[in-house]
Amino acid sequence: MKRENRKRREGATLVLLCLLLPVVLGIAAYSINVVYMELARTELQITTDVATRAAGRTLAVTGSQQQAILAAERLMQANPFANQTMSLNGSDIVFGISTRQAANQRYNFVSGTNPNAVHIKANGKVKVPMLFPTMGVPIEFRPIKTAICTQTELDVALVIDRSGSMAYGVNEVASHLQPPAAAPPGWSFGQPVPPMSRWQDAVASVDSFLQLLTKSSLNEHVSLSTYSSDFRTEVPLTSNFMNIGIALANNSARFYGGATNVGDGILTGMQTLGNKQLARPWASRVMIVLTDGIHNTGTDPLYAAKIAAQEDIMIFTITFSMEADVARMQQVAEAGSGRHFHATSAAELNAAFKEIANRLPTLITY
């Protein structure tokens, strides 16, 4: 009797297993399909982000929407999702303006001319088959993802060397024993800076840099600090770049020279970016430090750069002339997560400022 009951239970269990097995397999297939869908969506989001950043970066550097589209398409093709690639058409990529008014707000994007942002939508044109059919029916889905790359609002601190060597030509060796070659007879410090001087080259390059910022779609704010033996803020953060030109011209009219206090110049520029009345909390902060010589007084530049880096300030450095301390200024740029440029002519100095303008930050803002 017991043996017959056992056989009946075993038979019932077998029947139950036969009934439950399809259910278990169905649940397993459904779970695997869900995970696969999320994986495909994640891969598509990564692809879309990469393509959008490439488009935004290309737009920032070249100003060409057509080149930005080509860059996005190239990255979409180079980064497949779910073993498939997606192409962009005219409606998938939109150029426009992204803005926000506070650090705790999201960027708001609207299409428009003179763009500072690129919006790409991977709009589900590609059908992705599920790994397992549902109820015996093959199922496909179309993942949709979007991304926006924005050139961020910028607060920029210009920190410019006005030491005595800046009165000399870029190919001269500065010396307290003789005046600059281009100086008129009887020239001395405190008079107008000689023509063809490093200072005049720097003024021209800063002017070109500000013109590039003026042409951009962003509302950049720029401060000017200068240093020699002393250091001072010439112009606090402003969107009126004419004030910076006036301050530089005033130094040109009475050029006093002095030693080279790079470190305190950096700290002075940092203070302008921390001015709570003028600095915008949502703006990215960038410092550009120019020197033509060797730091020889005041705060150590690398120490100052590390302090600035703790305040999330990106530092670009430019050394101008063969007398400059290239190695030290490379370290300053590295400490500030920026890049160092070396120039030995007015043309190279101008190109360095232009390259920095093209390397200013972009963000994925959606």
C-alpha positions in Angstrom: 0.0 0.0 0.0 2.8 2.4 1.0 4.6 1.5 -2.3 1.5 2.4 -4.3 1.1 5.7 -2.5 4.8 6.5 -3.2 4.4 5.8 -6.8 1.3 8.0 -7.0 3.2 10.9 -5.4 6.1 10.4 -7.7 3.8 10.4 -10.6 2.0 13.6 -9.4 5.4 15.3 -8.9 6.4 14.4 -12.4 3.2 15.8 -13.8 3.7 19.0 -11.8 7.2 19.3 -13.0 6.1 18.9 -16.6 3.5 21.6 -16.0 5.8 24.0 -14.3 8.8 23.6 -16.5 7.4 25.7 -19.4 6.4 28.3 -16.9 9.9 28.4 -15.4 11.5 28.5 -18.9 9.1 31.3 -19.8 10.0 33.3 -16.8 13.7 32.7 -17.4 13.3 33.7 -21.1 11.4 36.8 -20.1 14.0 37.8 -17.5 16.8 37.3 -20.0 15.0 39.4 -22.6 14.4 42.2 -20.1 18.1 42.2 -19.2 19.0 42.2 -22.9 16.7 45.1 -23.5 18.4 47.1 -20.7 21.8 46.2 -22.0 20.9 47.3 -25.5 19.5 50.6 -24.2 22.7 51.2 -22.1 24.9 50.5 -25.1 22.8 52.9 -27.3 23.0 55.6 -24.6 26.8 55.2 -24.5 27.0 55.4 -28.3 24.7 58.4 -28.4 26.7 60.2 -25.6 30.0 59.5 -27.5 28.6 60.8 -30.8 27.0 63.8 -29.2 30.2 64.8 -27.4 32.2 64.4 -30.6 29.7 66.6 -32.4 29.8 69.2 -29.6 33.6 69.2 -29.5 33.9 69.5 -33.2 31.4 72.4 -33.2 33.4 74.2 -30.5 36.7 73.8 -32.3 35.7 74.4 -35.9 32.4 76.2 -35.7 31.1 74.0 -38.5 27.8 72.3 -38.1 28.5 70.1 -41.1 31.8 68.8 -39.6 30.0 68.3 -36.3 27.4 66.1 -38.1 30.2 64.1 -39.8 31.9 63.6 -36.5 28.7 62.3 -34.9 28.0 59.9 -37.7 31.6 58.6 -37.6 31.3 57.8 -33.9 27.8 56.3 -34.2 29.2 53.9 -36.8 32.3 53.1 -34.7 30.3 52.2 -31.6 27.6 49.6 -32.4 24.9 48.6 -29.9 23.4 45.1 -29.8 25.7 44.2 -32.7 24.0 46.9 -34.9 24.9 50.4 -36.0 22.6 53.4 -36.4 22.9 56.2 -38.9 21.8 59.7 -38.3 19.5 61.7 -40.6 18.7 65.4 -40.7 16.0 65.2 -38.0 18.2 63.3 -35.6 20.7 66.1 -34.9 19.6 69.6 -33.8 21.8 72.6 -33.1 20.7 75.1 -30.6 21.3 77.0 -27.4 21.6 75.5 -23.9 21.3 77.8 -20.9 20.7 77.8 -17.2 20.6 80.5 -14.5 21.7 78.6 -11.4 24.0 75.8 -10.4 21.1 73.6 -9.2 19.1 74.0 -12.4 19.1 71.8 -15.5 20.2 73.2 -18.8 17.3 74.2 -21.1 17.8 73.5 -24.7 16.1 75.2 -27.6 17.0 75.0 -31.3 18.5 78.2 -32.8 21.3 79.9 -34.7 24.8 80.6 -33.4 24.6 77.4 -31.4 26.5 76.4 -28.3 24.9 72.9 -28.0 24.2 69.8 -30.0 21.1 67.5 -29.5 21.2 64.0 -30.9 18.2 61.6 -30.7 18.7 58.0 -31.6 15.0 57.7 -32.6 14.4 53.9 -32.7 14.9 53.3 -36.4 16.8 50.1 -35.8 14.8 47.0 -34.7 16.5 44.8 -32.2 15.3 41.2 -31.9 14.8 39.7 -28.5 17.0 36.7 -27.6 14.0 34.5 -27.0 10.5 34.5 -28.6 7.5 35.2 -26.4 4.7 32.7 -26.7 6.4 31.3 -29.7 6.3 34.7 -31.4 9.6 36.6 -32.3 9.6 40.0 -30.7 11.5 43.1 -31.7 12.0 46.4 -29.9 13.3 49.9 -30.9 15.4 51.6 -28.2 15.3 55.4 -28.1 18.0 57.5 -26.5 18.9 61.2 -26.5 21.9 63.3 -25.5 22.8 67.0 -25.5 26.4 68.3 -25.5 26.8 71.9 -24.3 29.7 74.3 -24.3 29.5 75.4 -20.7 29.3 79.0 -19.5 32.8 80.1 -18.6 34.4 82.4 -16.1 38.0 83.0 -17.3 40.9 84.5 -15.4 43.7 86.0 -17.5 47.0 86.2 -15.5 49.6 88.1 -17.4 53.3 88.7 -16.7 54.4 92.4 -16.7 57.9 91.8 -15.3 60.8 93.7 -16.7 61.8 91.1 -19.3 58.4 91.6 -21.0 59.8 94.9 -22.3 62.3 93.0 -24.5 61.7 91.4 -27.8 60.9 87.7 -27.9 64.3 86.9 -29.5 66.3 89.1 -27.1 68.0 88.1 -23.9 66.6 90.4 -21.2 69.3 92.3 -19.2 69.3 95.0 -16.6 72.6 96.2 -18.1 71.1 97.4 -21.4 67.7 98.5 -22.6 65.5 96.6 -25.1 66.8 96.9 -28.7 63.6 98.6 -29.9 63.6 101.2 -27.1 64.2 104.8 -28.0 67.3 106.6 -26.7 67.1 107.4 -23.1 64.3 104.9 -22.4 63.7 103.7 -18.9 61.0 101.8 -17.0 57.9 103.8 -16.3 57.8 105.1 -19.8 55.7 103.5 -22.7 56.7 100.0 -23.4 59.0 99.7 -26.4 57.5 98.5 -29.7 58.0 94.8 -30.8 58.2 93.8 -27.1 56.9 90.6 -25.6 54.3 92.7 -23.7 53.0 94.1 -27.0 52.8 90.6 -28.4 50.9 89.5 -25.4 48.5 92.4 -25.6 47.8 91.5 -29.3 47.2 87.9 -28.5 44.9 88.6 -25.6 42.9 90.9 -27.9 42.6 88.1 -30.5 41.5 85.7 -27.7 38.8 88.1 -26.5 37.6 88.5 -30.1 37.1 84.7 -30.4 35.1 84.7 -27.1 33.0 87.6 -28.5 32.1 85.6 -31.6 31.0 82.5 -29.5 27.4 81.9 -28.5 28.3 81.8 -24.8 28.3 84.6 -22.3 31.8 84.3 -21.1 33.0 86.5 -18.2 36.7 87.4 -18.1 39.0 88.9 -15.5 42.5 90.4 -15.9 45.2 90.1 -13.2 48.9 91.1 -13.8 52.0 90.5 -11.8 55.7 91.5 -11.6 57.2 92.1 -8.2 53.7 93.0 -7.1 50.4 91.6 -8.2 47.0 93.1 -8.7 43.5 92.6 -10.2 43.3 95.0 -13.1 39.7 94.1 -14.1 37.3 91.9 -12.1 35.1 89.4 -13.9 33.2 91.2 -16.7 31.5 90.6 -20.0 32.7 94.0 -21.2 36.0 93.0 -22.7 36.7 96.7 -23.6 37.7 97.2 -20.0 40.4 94.6 -20.3 41.9 96.3 -23.4 41.9 99.7 -21.5 43.7 98.1 -18.6 46.4 96.6 -20.8 46.8 99.9 -22.7 47.3 101.7 -19.4 50.2 99.3 -18.5 51.6 99.8 -22.0 51.6 103.6 -21.5 53.6 103.3 -18.2 55.5 100.0 -18.1 57.3 99.7 -14.8 58.6 96.1 -15.0 59.9 94.3 -11.9 60.6 90.7 -10.8 58.5 87.6 -11.7 56.0 86.6 -9.1 54.0 83.9 -10.9 52.6 82.2 -7.8 50.9 85.3 -6.4 49.7 86.1 -9.8 47.9 82.7 -9.8 46.4 83.4 -6.4 45.2 86.8 -7.5 43.5 85.3 -10.5 41.9 82.7 -8.3 40.4 85.4 -6.1 38.7 86.9 -9.1 37.1 83.5 -9.9 35.9 83.3 -6.3 34.3 86.7 -6.1 30.8 85.8 -4.9 29.3 89.0 -6.3 30.6 88.4 -9.8 31.5 84.8 -10.3 28.6 82.5 -11.5 28.3 79.3 -9.4 27.1 77.3 -12.5 30.0 78.4 -14.7 33.1 76.4 -15.4 36.3 78.2 -14.1 39.4 78.5 -16.2 42.7 80.3 -15.7 45.3 81.2 -18.3 48.7 82.1 -17.0 51.3 83.7 -19.2 55.0 84.2 -18.3 58.1 84.9 -20.3 60.6 84.2 -17.5 61.5 82.3 -14.4 59.6 82.7 -11.1 62.0 84.5 -8.7 59.9 86.0 -5.9 56.8 85.4 -3.8 54.6 82.2 -3.6 55.7 79.1 -5.3 53.7 78.7 -8.5 53.1 74.9 -8.1 51.8 75.4 -4.6 49.4 78.2 -5.8 48.3 75.9 -8.7 47.4 73.1 -6.3 45.3 75.5 -4.2 43.5 76.7 -7.4 42.9 73.1 -8.4 41.2 72.4 -5.1 38.7 75.1 -6.1 38.0 73.3 -9.4 39.9 75.8 -11.5 41.4 74.4 -14.7 44.8 76.1 -15.5 46.3 76.6 -18.9 49.9 77.9 -19.0 51.8 79.7 -21.7 55.6 80.2 -21.7 56.8 82.9 -24.1 60.5 83.2 -25.1 63.4 80.8 -24.7 64.1 82.3 -21.2 60.9 80.9 -19.7 60.8 78.1 -17.2 59.0 75.6 -19.3 59.3 72.6 -16.9 57.8 74.5 -14.0 54.9 75.8 -16.0 54.2 72.4 -17.3 53.9 71.2 -13.8 51.5 74.1 -13.0 49.3 73.1 -15.9 49.3 69.5 -14.9 48.3 70.4 -11.3 45.4 72.4 -12.7 44.3 69.6 -15.1 45.0 71.9 -18.0 47.7 72.0 -20.7 50.9 73.9 -21.2 51.9 75.8 -24.4 55.3 77.2 -25.4 55.7 80.0 -27.9 58.8 81.5 -29.3 57.2 84.0 -31.6 54.2 86.4 -31.7 52.5 84.0 -34.2 53.0 81.0 -31.9 51.7 83.0 -28.9 48.6 84.0 -30.8 48.1 80.3 -31.9 48.4 79.2 -28.3 45.6 81.5 -27.2 43.5 80.3 -30.1 44.1 76.7 -29.2 43.1 77.3 -25.6 39.9 79.0 -26.8 39.1 75.8 -28.8 39.8 73.6 -25.8 37.5 75.2 -23.3 35.2 72.7 -21.6 32.1 71.0 -23.0 29.6 68.9 -21.1 26.9 66.2 -21.7 24.0 68.1 -20.1 21.2 65.7 -20.8 
